[in-house]
Amino acid sequence: MTKPKGDTKDKIVQAANTLFYLLGVKATSVDAIADKAGVTKRTVYYHFASKDDLIAAYLRSRDQQNLAAYQQAFAEQDGEVTDKVAAIFANVARATSHPKWRGCGFQRTAGELANKPGHPAMKAASWHKKNVEQWLTEAFSAAGLATPALTARQVFLLLEGAPSSMLIHHDPAYISDAGHAAAALVAQHALEAN
C-alpha cells in the first residue's frame, strides 16, 4: 500500500522544521532533511522545486502555530486588555526557557537570508509577521482602543524585539520588561479612547 502524497510532503516539512530551526537554513542540507524524513533526495525535489521552496514551506508551517499561541495566551487571560497583552509576553518568556529554544525561527531565517529580499522564505516571514500585527489590530479594535493599528504596530515591535534581546543576553527579564512596556502602552491608548 502506498502512502498518500500529503503524508510524505508533511514528513519532509516536519523534518525541515526540526533541522532548519535547530541548525539554520544555510547549514542544513537537503540530504540531511531527506535522511531525517526517511525519504530520498529525489522525493524531496518531487514535492519541492528547490531548497528555497522548502525553506518557505517550513516558515508557512510555523505561521498558524505561532499565531495560535499568541491568541491562546490572550484569550485565556482574565482581566483587561492590558492583562491579556502582558500574558502574551509571559507566554513567550515561558517558551524561551525551553532548552531547545533557539529564538524566533522567522527572525533567524530572515537574518540568514537578509541579502535576498525576494526569497520565498522572506515573503513567508513577512506574511506571518503581518498576520500577527493584523490580529493584534483586530484584538485592539474589539477592545475599543482609539488607534488599534498604531497600538498593534507598537506592541508588535516590542514583541519582536524582546526575544531577540533575550537570545543575545540570555536574560528573560528583557521579555518581562517588554511585556510591562506593552501593557503600559496599551493602557495609555485605552485612556485616549475614553
RODO-2510 file (C-alpha; in nm, 4 decimals, decimal comma):
residues 194
     n   res          X          Y          Z
     1     m     0,0000     0,0000     0,0000
     2     t     0,1418     0,3381    -0,0962
     3     k     0,1259     0,6366     0,1326
     4     p    -0,0741     0,9403     0,0270
     5     k     0,1421     1,2183    -0,1173
     6     g     0,0343     1,4581     0,1582
     7     d     0,1845     1,2333     0,4252
     8     t     0,5245     1,2286     0,2575
     9     k     0,5221     1,6033     0,1989
    10     d     0,4236     1,6611     0,5626
    11     k     0,7080     1,4365     0,6805
    12     i     0,9532     1,6364     0,4721
    13     v     0,8246     1,9683     0,6091
    14     q     0,8404     1,8356     0,9657
    15     a     1,1985     1,7161     0,9147
    16     a     1,2877     2,0546     0,7638
    17     n     1,1151     2,2271     1,0547
    18     t     1,3295     2,0404     1,3068
    19     l     1,6606     2,0798     1,1249
    20     f     1,6166     2,4353     0,9960
    21     y     1,5183     2,5542     1,3433
    22     l     1,7986     2,3658     1,5166
    23     l     2,0827     2,4291     1,2706
    24     g     1,9703     2,7155     1,0457
    25     v     1,8645     2,7121     0,6842
    26     k     2,2086     2,7530     0,5290
    27     a     2,3739     2,4842     0,7430
    28     t     2,1032     2,2260     0,6714
    29     s     2,1370     2,0261     0,3527
    30     v     1,8570     1,8716     0,1507
    31     d     2,0339     1,5382     0,2055
    32     a     2,0007     1,5803     0,5832
    33     i     1,6320     1,6649     0,5514
    34     a     1,5709     1,3643     0,3266
    35     d     1,7522     1,1399     0,5733
    36     k     1,5542     1,2742     0,8706
    37     a     1,2257     1,2346     0,6796
    38     g     1,3163     0,8821     0,5726
    39     v     1,2893     0,9622     0,2023
    40     t     1,5266     1,0091    -0,0868
    41     k     1,6607     1,3434    -0,2001
    42     r     1,4731     1,2872    -0,5244
    43     t     1,1488     1,2570    -0,3261
    44     v     1,2186     1,5901    -0,1588
    45     y     1,2620     1,7511    -0,5001
    46     y     0,9471     1,5803    -0,6257
    47     h     0,7499     1,7708    -0,3592
    48     f     0,9546     2,0936    -0,3585
    49     a     1,1055     2,2569    -0,6670
    50     s     1,4048     2,3813    -0,4673
    51     k     1,5517     2,4130    -0,1205
    52     d     1,4265     2,7727    -0,1256
    53     d     1,0685     2,6493    -0,1676
    54     l     1,1212     2,4057     0,1196
    55     i     1,2509     2,6872     0,3428
    56     a     0,9371     2,8887     0,2634
    57     a     0,7182     2,5844     0,3414
    58     y     0,8996     2,5470     0,6745
    59     l     0,8080     2,9035     0,7707
    60     r     0,4499     2,8728     0,6461
    61     s     0,4136     2,5612     0,8632
    62     r     0,5021     2,7693     1,1692
    63     d     0,2627     3,0583     1,0957
    64     q    -0,0616     2,9282     1,2429
    65     q     0,1073     2,7514     1,5326
    66     n     0,2834     3,0710     1,6450
    67     l    -0,0213     3,2903     1,5910
    68     a    -0,2394     3,0401     1,7775
    69     a    -0,0033     3,0530     2,0762
    70     y    -0,0393     3,4329     2,0939
    71     q    -0,4158     3,4120     2,0533
    72     q    -0,4497     3,1449     2,3200
    73     a    -0,2457     3,3394     2,5757
    74     f    -0,4546     3,6500     2,5025
    75     a    -0,7914     3,4689     2,5143
    76     e    -0,7241     3,2647     2,8271
    77     q    -0,6079     3,5597     3,0358
    78     d    -0,8798     3,7163     3,2501
    79     g    -0,8951     4,0899     3,3030
    80     e    -0,8435     4,3960     3,0897
    81     v    -0,6754     4,4115     2,7514
    82     t    -0,3552     4,5186     2,9291
    83     d    -0,3557     4,1913     3,1245
    84     k    -0,4115     3,9982     2,8037
    85     v    -0,1201     4,1700     2,6300
    86     a     0,1065     4,1003     2,9266
    87     a     0,0003     3,7339     2,9064
    88     i     0,1343     3,7108     2,5506
    89     f     0,4774     3,8222     2,6695
    90     a     0,4630     3,5896     2,9711
    91     n     0,3902     3,3029     2,7326
    92     v     0,6867     3,3989     2,5146
    93     a     0,9067     3,4170     2,8258
    94     r     0,7998     3,0622     2,9195
    95     a     0,8840     2,9402     2,5698
    96     t     1,2332     3,0883     2,5893
    97     s     1,3105     2,8829     2,8979
    98     h     1,2862     2,5581     2,6972
    99     p     1,6349     2,4108     2,6454
   100     k     1,5735     2,3706     2,2694
   101     w     1,4670     2,7341     2,2205
   102     r     1,6871     2,8996     1,9595
   103     g     1,4983     3,2250     1,9060
   104     c     1,2298     3,3153     1,6588
   105     g     1,2541     3,0873     1,3561
   106     f     1,1208     3,3637     1,1330
   107     q     1,3797     3,6144     1,2545
   108     r     1,6637     3,3645     1,2335
   109     t     1,5725     3,2653     0,8795
   110     a     1,5288     3,6274     0,7721
   111     g     1,8693     3,7051     0,9228
   112     e     2,0315     3,4281     0,7201
   113     l     1,8605     3,5468     0,4017
   114     a     1,8758     3,9225     0,4606
   115     n     2,0629     3,9780     0,1347
   116     k     1,7832     3,8031    -0,0596
   117     p     1,4707     4,0184    -0,0119
   118     g     1,2826     3,8388    -0,2916
   119     h     1,3456     3,4924    -0,1456
   120     p     1,0226     3,2935    -0,0952
   121     a     1,1088     3,2491     0,2741
   122     m     1,1431     3,6244     0,3216
   123     k     0,7947     3,6607     0,1768
   124     a     0,6648     3,3857     0,4096
   125     a     0,8262     3,5538     0,7118
   126     s     0,6788     3,8907     0,6167
   127     w     0,3369     3,7331     0,5647
   128     h     0,3494     3,5745     0,9120
   129     k     0,4569     3,8946     1,0859
   130     k     0,1809     4,0867     0,9079
   131     n    -0,0685     3,8228     1,0260
   132     v     0,0402     3,8783     1,3866
   133     e     0,0148     4,2550     1,3538
   134     q    -0,3261     4,2284     1,1853
   135     w    -0,4553     4,0012     1,4608
   136     l    -0,3345     4,2492     1,7249
   137     t    -0,5091     4,5305     1,5362
   138     e    -0,8351     4,3343     1,5379
   139     a    -0,7998     4,2494     1,9074
   140     f    -0,7331     4,6131     1,9978
   141     s    -1,0200     4,7322     1,7815
   142     a    -1,2540     4,4897     1,9596
   143     a    -1,1240     4,6253     2,2927
   144     g    -1,2226     4,9760     2,1856
   145     l    -0,8797     5,1344     2,1573
   146     a    -0,8801     5,4640     1,9683
   147     t    -0,5856     5,3778     1,7434
   148     p    -0,5810     4,9979     1,7173
   149     a    -0,3455     4,9792     1,4182
   150     l    -0,0880     5,2114     1,5758
   151     t    -0,1117     5,0302     1,9094
   152     a    -0,0754     4,6947     1,7332
   153     r     0,2342     4,8141     1,5470
   154     q     0,3958     4,9368     1,8691
   155     v     0,3145     4,6202     2,0656
   156     f     0,4303     4,4121     1,7706
   157     l     0,7665     4,5904     1,7724
   158     l     0,8091     4,5124     2,1414
   159     l     0,7050     4,1528     2,0774
   160     e     0,9678     4,1236     1,8038
   161     g     1,2490     4,2873     1,9960
   162     a     1,2059     4,1060     2,3260
   163     p     1,3016     3,7545     2,2083
   164     s     1,5988     3,8954     2,0141
   165     s     1,7293     4,0655     2,3272
   166     m     1,6659     3,7512     2,5315
   167     l     1,8612     3,5459     2,2788
   168     i     2,1571     3,7841     2,2917
   169     h     2,1643     3,8386     2,6688
   170     h     2,0120     3,5094     2,7925
   171     d     1,8047     3,7118     3,0340
   172     p     1,4256     3,6598     3,0414
   173     a     1,3861     3,9973     3,2128
   174     y     1,4024     4,1542     2,8667
   175     i     1,0782     3,9795     2,7740
   176     s     0,9125     4,0617     3,1061
   177     d     1,0132     4,4266     3,0757
   178     a     0,8863     4,4405     2,7173
   179     g     0,5561     4,2939     2,8412
   180     h     0,5267     4,5657     3,1049
   181     a     0,6050     4,8315     2,8438
   182     a     0,3445     4,6845     2,6066
   183     a     0,0799     4,6785     2,8808
   184     a     0,1582     5,0401     2,9735
   185     l     0,1384     5,1431     2,6106
   186     v    -0,1989     4,9705     2,5670
   187     a    -0,3257     5,1323     2,8895
   188     q    -0,2258     5,4740     2,7552
   189     h    -0,4051     5,4101     2,4257
   190     a    -0,7104     5,2861     2,6170
   191     l    -0,7181     5,6124     2,8164
   192     e    -0,7023     5,8118     2,4942
   193     a    -1,0086     5,6250     2,3678
   194     n    -1,2177     5,7408     2,6675
***
